[in-house]
Amino acid sequence: MLSTMLLVLSLGCYGQVKITSEDLNLAVGDWEGSITYLDYQSNTPFTMPANLIVEKGNNENTLILYNSYPKEPKANNSDKIKISKNGLLLNKHKISSREEFENGSIQIQTEHDAKDDGKKARIRYSYRIGQDVFVIRKDVQFEESADWIKRSEFRYTRKK
């Protein structure tokens, strides 16, 4: 009986991707770069300068992001990146992959169903975090489409 319960518990954990606060800590600091997003009305990408300050939040599983846009200061905002206590969710979305690269950077991806531009879609967020690079990318796959569209990408390099 006990061995059956252990087997069931271990099968339930198989395939679950977990992350820790240490995965995100490399993002803490000052960054400069740009945001590129797809303007659905014109169907063309638009790029503008963007800066980012990342600080630790109230607990080890939270980062606070302060976004600033030198040419659009009215768009300045703050956001959070939060890992669930069990490490399976990032910003309340299931983590679908975690990959480490030879240069020490990591990439974390989440996927969830939502709406984009008022249409049902699959949303994929990719977070690439390294010593000198920080990228947050949003890709969208509309219902009944096999294609993914790059909706937005924040691309930063660490300030020296």
C-alpha positions as CSV (number, residue, x, y, z in Angstrom):
1,M,0.0,0.0,0.0
2,L,2.8,2.5,1.0
3,S,4.7,1.7,-2.2
4,T,1.6,2.3,-4.3
5,M,1.1,5.7,-2.6
6,L,4.8,6.6,-3.2
7,L,4.5,5.6,-6.9
8,V,1.4,7.8,-7.3
9,L,3.0,10.7,-5.6
10,S,6.2,10.5,-7.7
11,L,4.2,10.2,-10.9
12,G,2.3,13.3,-10.0
13,C,5.6,15.2,-9.7
14,Y,7.1,13.9,-12.8
15,G,7.5,16.4,-15.6
16,Q,6.8,19.5,-13.4
17,V,9.3,22.3,-14.0
18,K,10.3,24.2,-10.9
19,I,12.3,27.4,-10.4
20,T,13.7,29.1,-7.3
21,S,14.3,32.6,-6.3
22,E,18.0,32.1,-7.2
23,D,17.0,31.8,-10.8
24,L,15.6,35.3,-10.8
25,N,18.2,37.0,-8.5
26,L,20.5,37.6,-11.5
27,A,18.0,40.1,-12.8
28,V,18.5,42.4,-9.9
29,G,20.1,45.7,-11.0
30,D,19.9,48.5,-13.5
31,W,19.2,47.8,-17.2
32,E,18.9,49.7,-20.4
33,G,17.5,48.7,-23.7
34,S,14.3,48.8,-25.7
35,I,10.8,47.5,-26.0
36,T,9.5,46.3,-29.4
37,Y,5.8,45.5,-29.7
38,L,3.5,44.5,-32.5
39,D,0.9,47.2,-33.3
40,Y,-2.1,45.2,-34.3
41,Q,-3.7,48.2,-36.1
42,S,-0.8,48.7,-38.5
43,N,0.5,45.1,-38.2
44,T,4.0,46.5,-37.8
45,P,6.5,46.3,-35.0
46,F,7.3,49.5,-33.0
47,T,10.5,50.0,-31.0
48,M,11.3,52.6,-28.4
49,P,14.0,53.0,-25.7
50,A,13.3,51.5,-22.3
51,N,15.1,51.3,-19.0
52,L,14.6,49.0,-16.1
53,I,15.5,48.8,-12.4
54,V,14.9,45.4,-10.8
55,E,14.8,45.2,-7.0
56,K,14.1,42.4,-4.6
57,G,10.5,42.5,-3.3
58,N,9.1,41.9,0.2
59,N,10.1,38.2,0.1
60,E,12.6,36.1,-1.7
61,N,10.1,35.0,-4.4
62,T,9.2,38.5,-5.6
63,L,11.1,41.0,-7.8
64,I,9.8,44.5,-8.4
65,L,10.4,45.9,-11.9
66,Y,10.5,49.7,-12.5
67,N,10.0,50.4,-16.2
68,S,10.9,53.8,-17.6
69,Y,10.6,55.1,-21.1
70,P,12.8,58.1,-21.9
71,K,10.7,59.2,-24.8
72,E,7.3,58.4,-23.2
73,P,7.6,59.2,-19.5
74,K,3.8,59.0,-19.1
75,A,4.1,55.2,-19.8
76,N,6.5,54.6,-16.9
77,N,5.2,51.9,-14.6
78,S,6.1,49.2,-12.2
79,D,5.4,45.5,-12.2
80,K,6.2,42.3,-10.3
81,I,7.6,38.9,-11.1
82,K,6.5,36.4,-8.5
83,I,7.3,32.7,-8.0
84,S,4.7,30.6,-6.2
85,K,5.9,29.0,-3.0
86,N,6.2,25.6,-4.6
87,G,8.2,27.0,-7.5
88,L,5.8,25.7,-10.2
89,L,4.2,29.0,-11.2
90,L,5.6,32.3,-12.3
91,N,3.2,35.2,-12.1
92,K,0.4,32.6,-11.6
93,H,1.2,30.9,-14.9
94,K,2.5,27.3,-15.1
95,I,6.2,27.0,-15.9
96,S,6.6,25.0,-19.1
97,S,10.4,25.0,-19.4
98,R,13.6,26.0,-17.7
99,E,16.8,25.9,-19.7
100,E,20.4,26.7,-18.6
101,F,23.0,27.9,-21.2
102,E,26.8,27.5,-21.2
103,N,27.3,31.2,-20.5
104,G,25.4,30.9,-17.2
105,S,22.2,32.5,-18.4
106,I,18.8,30.8,-18.0
107,Q,15.5,30.9,-19.9
108,I,12.2,30.3,-18.2
109,Q,9.0,29.9,-20.2
110,T,5.4,30.0,-19.1
111,E,2.2,29.3,-21.0
112,H,-1.5,29.9,-20.3
113,D,-4.8,30.5,-22.1
114,A,-6.1,34.1,-22.2
115,K,-7.3,36.7,-24.6
116,D,-5.1,39.0,-26.7
117,D,-6.6,41.8,-28.9
118,G,-10.0,40.5,-27.7
119,K,-9.4,37.0,-29.1
120,K,-8.8,33.7,-27.4
121,A,-5.2,32.7,-27.5
122,R,-2.3,30.8,-26.0
123,I,0.2,33.1,-24.4
124,R,3.8,32.2,-23.9
125,Y,6.2,34.4,-21.8
126,S,9.9,33.8,-22.1
127,Y,12.4,35.2,-19.6
128,R,16.0,35.1,-20.5
129,I,18.2,36.2,-17.6
130,G,22.0,36.4,-17.7
131,Q,24.9,38.4,-16.3
132,D,24.6,41.0,-19.1
133,V,21.2,40.3,-20.7
134,F,17.6,40.3,-19.6
135,V,14.8,39.7,-22.1
136,I,11.1,39.4,-21.4
137,R,9.2,38.2,-24.5
138,K,5.5,37.6,-25.1
139,D,4.4,35.3,-27.9
140,V,0.8,34.8,-28.9
141,Q,-0.9,31.9,-30.7
142,F,-4.4,32.7,-31.6
143,E,-7.1,29.9,-31.3
144,E,-7.1,27.7,-34.4
145,S,-3.8,28.9,-35.6
146,A,-0.5,27.0,-35.6
147,D,1.6,30.1,-35.8
148,W,3.1,32.1,-32.9
149,I,3.3,35.9,-33.2
150,K,5.9,37.9,-31.3
151,R,3.6,40.4,-29.5
152,S,6.3,42.2,-27.4
153,E,9.9,42.0,-26.3
154,F,11.8,43.9,-23.7
155,R,15.5,43.5,-24.4
156,Y,18.0,44.9,-21.9
157,T,21.7,45.0,-21.2
158,R,23.1,45.6,-17.8
159,K,24.2,49.2,-17.2
160,K,28.0,49.4,-16.5
